[in-house]
Amino acid sequence: MLKPTVLIVDDEKPTREGLRAALEDRYDVYIAEDGEGAMRLLEEDGYDVLLTDLRMPGIGGLDLIKRAKSLSKPPICILMTAYGSEEMAVDAMRQGADDYIAKGRLQIDELEMRIARAVRSQKLESENRELRSQVDTKFGLENVIGQSPAMEGIYEIVQQVAPARASVLVLGESGTGKELIAKAIHNLSPRAKQPLVTVHCAALSPTLLESELFGHEKGAFTGAHERRIGRFEQANGGTLFLDEIGEIDQAIQVKLLRFLGERTFERVGSNKTLSSDVRIIAATNRNLEHEVAEGNFREDLFFRLRVVELSLPPLRDRGTDAVLLAKSFLKEFVQENAKAIEDFHPDAVEALLNHSWPGNVRELRTAIEHAVVLCRGNTIGLRDLPPSVRGESAGAPHPDAKEVLSKKNLTVEDAEKALIIRALKECEGNRTKAAEKIGMSRRTLHRKLHTYNLHDL
């Protein structure tokens, strides 16, 4: 174990040599005969304690302490003087000294006690700073669980980008936690005390989305009975999270592009230009570069949104993170369901690690809730997990495509439902790929799933 380092500064050789001899058994002691020499040593290397005389030629003790305290890693500073007085002690403390001792009454035991106390204080303060730093950097990420290298890289980028104003584009498959990352960026930013406003773009028609984002005036359209403040105004000073940004139509894209360029907009039905200090975080599970190439998404808007890009890994690429997440969800659902379940059986853990998780973290969360509800003992076993997770046929609650198509008096809706079921199963639940396979937009697929009660597919 390394000894604490002490730098003794005194222009009287017998004093500094005597102090070194008294202290060197417990401390790594260095000496300097004046303030100039002491500053050179302090600037070259860090010391835990500076023990300095008050009156010396050149740089005096108080000036030396002031300079030492301006260093990036300042030492604990103890001032010694033969000219002791209470007034001088108070003045020394005001100017940065951590402690004060009179040479005329100097006892080595007392000096060692003072130094030991100073070192303990410094160590405690260092630990507190480290703890505060960890809390500061992790605050906002406490709900984003994972220790895989892929996620550690995400945490690092989140902490780097959070203090900036730059727009962030979060990419990732459905269920990977894009909204959690957006919340983390907001919570780690200077805007943390201001609103974080979320808009799920795919859930709204173009007309409703425009009103939702920018607001509208009374009478702007049928049903507009009063003025509505839009999300851009609600998020003023804070962050606006636009989820499923790939679903917005061209007209909304133009308005959003203008806002990103000028920070201005108009409510629907108004000519009055408004401004809002809003940071934009957008998310999508679509390949926006492909959408740009196809002419579905404006290239200029794409680059405006993608000042910083974060690509979240799917759960299948995160190694043992699935188990960490499962244990977290277990605690949540055990409390919610008043169960006495303590852990997972090794067979269940193996199944969690072997499953490909096409629905990512969202699917895992649902699977653990399922297991907690069905578990009869204090350990979740393989049989408690959903059939799909334990590698068996899911026996899905929805009929498959053949069953739907075998109905008598088959309707167009039945055929469409069968088509959606088949596409989702072939695409392993990936709604974006299923929508592309069918030839409809993801927004339309979202509405059809609601209409046909197919949310769990």
Backbone hydrogen bonds, N-H to C=O, Kabsch-Sander energy under -0.5 kcal/mol:
donor,donor_aa,acceptor,acceptor_aa,energy
6,V,28,D,-2.3
7,L,49,V,-2.8
8,I,6,V,-0.6
8,I,30,Y,-3.1
9,V,51,L,-2.7
10,D,32,A,-1.8
13,K,11,D,-0.7
16,R,12,E,-2.0
17,E,13,K,-2.7
18,G,14,P,-2.1
19,L,15,T,-2.4
20,R,16,R,-2.0
21,A,17,E,-2.3
22,A,18,G,-1.7
23,L,19,L,-1.7
24,E,20,R,-2.1
26,R,23,L,-1.3
27,Y,23,L,-1.9
28,D,4,P,-2.7
29,V,27,Y,-0.9
30,Y,6,V,-2.8
32,A,8,I,-2.1
35,G,57,P,-0.6
35,G,59,I,-0.5
38,A,34,D,-1.9
39,M,35,G,-2.4
40,R,36,E,-1.8
41,L,37,G,-1.8
42,L,38,A,-2.6
43,E,39,M,-2.5
44,E,40,R,-1.6
45,D,41,L,-2.2
48,D,5,T,-0.7
49,V,5,T,-1.9
50,L,76,I,-3.5
51,L,7,L,-3.0
51,L,49,V,-0.5
52,T,50,L,-0.6
52,T,78,I,-2.3
53,D,9,V,-2.2
54,L,80,M,-1.6
56,M,54,L,-0.7
60,G,58,G,-0.6
61,G,54,L,-3.5
64,L,60,G,-2.5
65,I,61,G,-2.1
66,K,62,L,-2.3
67,R,63,D,-2.3
68,A,64,L,-2.7
69,K,65,I,-2.6
70,S,66,K,-0.7
70,S,67,R,-0.8
71,L,68,A,-1.3
76,I,48,D,-2.8
78,I,50,L,-3.2
78,I,76,I,-0.5
79,L,99,D,-2.1
80,M,52,T,-3.2
81,T,101,I,-1.3
89,A,85,S,-2.0
90,V,86,E,-2.2
91,D,87,E,-2.2
92,A,88,M,-2.5
93,M,89,A,-2.3
94,R,90,V,-2.1
95,Q,91,D,-1.5
96,G,93,M,-1.4
97,A,92,A,-2.4
98,D,77,C,-2.5
99,D,77,C,-1.5
101,I,79,L,-2.7
103,K,81,T,-2.6
105,R,102,A,-0.9
106,L,103,K,-1.8
111,L,107,Q,-2.8
112,E,108,I,-3.0
113,M,109,D,-2.0
114,R,110,E,-2.6
115,I,111,L,-2.7
116,A,112,E,-2.8
117,R,113,M,-2.4
118,A,114,R,-2.2
119,V,115,I,-2.7
120,R,116,A,-2.4
121,S,117,R,-2.3
122,Q,118,A,-2.5
123,K,119,V,-2.6
124,L,120,R,-2.6
125,E,121,S,-2.5
126,S,122,Q,-2.4
127,E,123,K,-2.5
128,N,124,L,-2.4
129,R,125,E,-2.4
130,E,126,S,-2.3
131,L,127,E,-2.5
132,R,128,N,-2.8
133,S,129,R,-2.5
134,Q,130,E,-2.5
135,V,131,L,-2.7
136,D,132,R,-2.8
137,T,133,S,-2.6
138,K,134,Q,-2.1
139,F,135,V,-2.2
141,L,138,K,-2.8
142,E,138,K,-0.5
144,V,141,L,-1.6
145,I,143,N,-0.9
152,E,148,S,-2.4
153,G,149,P,-2.0
154,I,150,A,-1.2
155,Y,151,M,-2.6
156,E,152,E,-2.0
157,I,153,G,-1.9
158,V,154,I,-2.7
159,Q,155,Y,-2.3
160,Q,156,E,-1.6
161,V,157,I,-2.8
162,A,158,V,-2.1
164,A,161,V,-1.3
168,V,280,I,-1.6
169,L,308,V,-2.9
170,V,168,V,-0.6
170,V,282,A,-3.4
171,L,169,L,-0.6
171,L,310,L,-3.6
172,G,284,T,-1.2
176,T,173,E,-1.6
181,I,177,G,-1.8
182,A,178,K,-2.0
183,K,179,E,-2.2
184,A,180,L,-2.2
185,I,181,I,-2.4
186,H,182,A,-2.1
187,N,183,K,-2.9
188,L,184,A,-1.8
189,S,186,H,-1.4
192,A,189,S,-1.6
194,Q,191,R,-2.3
197,V,195,P,-0.6
197,V,239,T,-2.7
199,V,241,F,-2.7
201,C,199,V,-1.1
201,C,243,D,-2.1
203,A,200,H,-1.3
204,L,201,C,-1.2
209,L,205,S,-2.9
210,E,206,P,-2.2
211,S,207,T,-1.8
212,E,208,L,-2.6
213,L,209,L,-2.6
214,F,210,E,-2.7
215,G,211,S,-2.0
216,H,228,R,-1.6
217,E,268,V,-2.5
219,G,224,A,-3.4
220,A,217,E,-2.1
224,A,221,F,-2.5
225,H,223,G,-1.7
228,R,216,H,-3.0
231,R,212,E,-2.5
232,F,213,L,-2.4
234,Q,230,G,-2.1
235,A,231,R,-2.0
236,N,233,E,-1.3
237,G,277,D,-3.2
238,G,235,A,-3.2
239,T,195,P,-2.4
240,L,279,R,-3.1
241,F,197,V,-3.3
241,F,239,T,-0.6
242,L,240,L,-0.7
242,L,281,I,-2.7
243,D,199,V,-2.3
243,D,241,F,-0.9
244,E,283,A,-0.5
245,I,242,L,-0.6
245,I,283,A,-2.6
247,E,244,E,-1.8
248,I,245,I,-1.4
253,Q,249,D,-2.1
254,V,250,Q,-2.1
255,K,251,A,-1.6
256,L,252,I,-2.6
257,L,253,Q,-2.5
258,R,254,V,-2.1
259,F,255,K,-2.0
260,L,256,L,-2.4
261,G,257,L,-1.6
262,E,258,R,-3.0
263,R,258,R,-0.5
263,R,259,F,-2.9
265,F,274,L,-2.1
267,R,272,K,-0.5
268,V,215,G,-2.8
270,S,267,R,-1.9
274,L,265,F,-3.4
276,S,263,R,-1.3
278,V,276,S,-1.3
279,R,238,G,-2.0
281,I,240,L,-2.4
281,I,279,R,-0.5
282,A,168,V,-2.8
283,A,242,L,-2.3
284,T,170,V,-1.9
288,L,286,R,-1.1
291,E,287,N,-2.0
292,V,288,L,-2.6
293,A,289,E,-2.3
294,E,290,H,-2.0
295,G,292,V,-1.2
296,N,291,E,-2.6
297,F,291,E,-1.1
302,F,298,R,-2.1
303,F,299,E,-2.2
304,R,300,D,-1.7
305,L,301,L,-2.5
306,R,302,F,-1.9
307,V,304,R,-0.5
307,V,305,L,-0.8
308,V,167,S,-1.3
308,V,305,L,-0.5
310,L,169,L,-2.8
312,L,171,L,-3.2
312,L,310,L,-0.7
317,D,314,P,-1.8
318,R,315,L,-1.9
321,D,318,R,-2.0
322,A,319,G,-1.0
323,V,320,T,-1.0
324,L,320,T,-1.6
325,L,321,D,-2.9
326,A,322,A,-2.1
327,K,323,V,-2.4
328,S,324,L,-1.7
329,F,325,L,-2.7
330,L,326,A,-2.3
331,K,327,K,-1.8
332,E,328,S,-1.7
333,F,329,F,-2.7
334,V,330,L,-2.5
335,Q,331,K,-1.8
336,E,332,E,-1.9
337,N,333,F,-2.1
338,A,334,V,-0.5
338,A,335,Q,-0.7
339,K,334,V,-2.2
342,E,378,N,-3.4
343,D,378,N,-1.0
345,H,380,I,-3.2
348,A,345,H,-0.9
349,V,345,H,-2.1
350,E,346,P,-2.4
351,A,347,D,-1.8
352,L,348,A,-2.3
353,L,349,V,-2.1
354,N,350,E,-1.8
355,H,351,A,-1.7
360,N,357,W,-1.9
361,V,175,G,-1.2
362,R,175,G,-1.0
362,R,359,G,-0.7
363,E,359,G,-1.1
364,L,360,N,-2.1
365,R,361,V,-2.6
366,T,362,R,-1.9
367,A,363,E,-2.3
368,I,364,L,-2.3
369,E,365,R,-2.0
370,H,366,T,-2.3
371,A,367,A,-2.2
372,V,368,I,-2.5
373,V,369,E,-2.3
374,L,370,H,-1.9
375,C,371,A,-1.9
380,I,343,D,-2.6
381,G,379,T,-0.6
384,D,381,G,-1.0
385,L,381,G,-0.6
385,L,382,L,-1.2
389,V,386,P,-0.9
390,R,386,P,-1.8
391,G,388,S,-0.5
392,E,387,P,-3.3
404,V,400,D,-1.9
405,L,401,A,-2.5
406,S,402,K,-1.3
407,K,404,V,-1.3
415,A,411,T,-2.0
416,E,412,V,-2.5
417,K,413,E,-2.7
418,A,414,D,-2.5
419,L,415,A,-2.1
420,I,416,E,-2.4
421,I,417,K,-2.5
422,R,418,A,-2.5
423,A,419,L,-2.3
424,L,420,I,-2.6
425,K,421,I,-2.1
426,E,422,R,-2.4
427,C,423,A,-1.8
428,E,425,K,-1.1
429,G,424,L,-3.5
430,N,427,C,-1.9
431,R,429,G,-0.9
434,A,430,N,-2.3
435,A,431,R,-2.7
436,E,432,T,-2.1
437,K,433,K,-2.5
438,I,434,A,-2.3
439,G,435,A,-2.3
440,M,435,A,-2.3
445,L,441,S,-2.3
446,H,442,R,-2.5
447,R,443,R,-1.9
448,K,444,T,-2.4
449,L,445,L,-2.6
450,H,446,H,-1.5
451,T,447,R,-2.5
452,Y,448,K,-2.8
453,N,450,H,-0.7
454,L,449,L,-2.7
457,L,454,L,-1.6
